[in-house]
Amino acid sequence: MNFKLTRTVTPPSRSILTVKHYQKFMADACKAFAKFPQYLTTGEDVNVLELAHLVPDVPETILAIYLGINDAACNKGLISPFLARHGHNTVFAFDSNVWSGGSDISKGTIEVRKILPDFQPPNASWPKAWTYVMIADKVLTVEAMWKTKGYIDTIPAKFEDFTVLTDSKRTPICTFVDKAVFEHPVNMSRDYLKAARNRGQKMAAEFVVPKGVEGETKGLAPVVLNQGEKLYIARTDFKAAEHCWSNIHPNAEGYAVVNENSAVPLNLVINKPPVNPKYAKKLAPALGSADMTTDWFLRGARVSRAPILQGTFKG
């Protein structure tokens, strides 16, 4: 297998890494992915991987992705020394003639463009002039949003299921996550998560939070999964479950590989009201994981969400 990038790498602004740093990271990531049969099939090599650098002035936030499918369901492999804290937020589109945006938005919400400077509607059928908001008030529900004057449609944020594929004794990784995820029936059925949370409490201090992103793990529950164990990143109220991870540990041998299966929650899609006929004929539904529409990062404007290198499929 070829582990040498043939594509041109242009480091993002503010990055202190050189092209050689990125090339080595991608080679090492490709070797890690190649150990598992769900990645890198016949004829594929390092050049099918996506490369991103989420916080370019923090070297450890580099990210390699093997993207298999990206539609209503998404499957990908992820490698990152430190995955920056983020959450997947359901977005609500409103008629700008009712709510013009800025300070003129419905109560308990925040305009998406305030926290996502590079926000993009999911496709060209969703006008940029509409007012797009996320829920900010802890007690505000999606059902209340649907009843708010001027509401047009919902862009569901994905739920994710993480699986640690590498040997956790050789490449430990600690996921820090919103405590509310443990109330989800999927996680409640996983008895091993009790031990994983205990390991997390005992080991969390051993994992490094890089300089420049201090505070990323604050208020989140540490979880150290063994090889093959899973963690569902989802809340029962469809709100964002913030999470990040650290794979920076003194005993780590190489990079941990985390598999992600994700999909938009079907019960949210089924329950949302029909789109007003005024808009429905022209409005194409949001497809894929809609990351550029729904992802929120703690570091906000410091985050570079556009990939340095695109993968085989748009991620």
Buried (B, 14 or more C-beta within 10 A) or exposed (E): EEBEBEEEBEBBEEBEBEEEBBBBBBBBBBBBBBEBEBBBEEEBBBBBBBBBBBBBBBBBBBBBBBBBEBEBBBBBBBBBBBBBBBBBBBBBBBBBEBBEBEEEBBEBBBBBBBBBEEBBBBBEEBEEEBBBBBBBEEEBBBEBBBEBEBBBBBBBBBBBBBBBBBEBEEBBBBBBBBEBBBEBEBBEEBEEBEEBBEBBEEBBEBBBBBEBBEEBBEEBBBBBBBBEBBBBBBBEBBBBBBBBBBBBBEEBEBBBBBBBBBBBBEEBEEEBEEBEEEBEEEBEBBEBBBBBBBBBBBBEEBBBBEBBBBBBBEB
